[in-house]
């Protein structure tokens, strides 16, 4: 299945984040040995444990909700934090990264689903973050906002899923054409999982987060 998905994503120039949460080290190493280097984890402690146990050229992505007091544990090695869902978190990541003089890639997580339980910024909150980030005297020197992330409603309604992904794409285009005009490193739209990644690709996703199709159901 891995080779099929990889070939499918190559045709659309979409990056695969293999969601390895709860999966054993051997299963991750098996995919790594087949050429997969981008892996996504939900929980900081599990991510740190796997980082220590696996090859150091793996690019680790935090895709789960991040608590401020856990940031310091992943800053030294994290490749990208997908789930930045508040201005407070932006400042905390920047502060921890400044302590070790390292710049960290982040994605701003947008709330696009109908479910209130999902995290994410509103349009107004997105603008607030961008205002701080692009201000002439901005202190946010230790983060790179490289794109947006969103999770669609958990539903069988494909039209609703498509609408929500389209909304995220519109947020991305707005940001790209206004606040981050000319910033080439702002290029990623992280949307789509095992059940809806095909729709996500059609709506402009550049990163899909796939777990169960690669590793099997939990």
C-alpha angles and dihedrals in degrees: 000000000000094000092047093051092044091052092047092051093046089061091058095036090240121153119233119224106191106215103221101171112144090004120127123251092249093057091051092046090051091058091042090055088055090057104270112136104162115082130172127213132184103203128054098220093050090046093052092048092051093045089056093047101044138060113294096229090069111114108225121207122193106215101165131082111291124215117211094236092058098052096090092062095062103032095089094061113009115125098199138354108212099180106065101145107162141041089238090059091049090056093044093052090048091050095050092044091051090058091066096030093242127139114222128204114231138179121209109233113223125203104236102145128095088231115097091204092072118091127232149113124279119229089260092051091048090056090049092054092047092050091056094042096052099038112125092240096037115158091203093103098133100061133069114204098211099171149312134289132201142171121216125222114280097247144120089235102107093184090059091047090050091049091052094048089048088053091054090049090052091052088051094050092047091052093044093050098045123022097019100034109154094012102128094188090065095084112114132102108183107197136127133061135197094295100042109020094113091059090045092055091050089053095051108274115165095184128038124192108216125176118144095044089057103035102022129247118318 
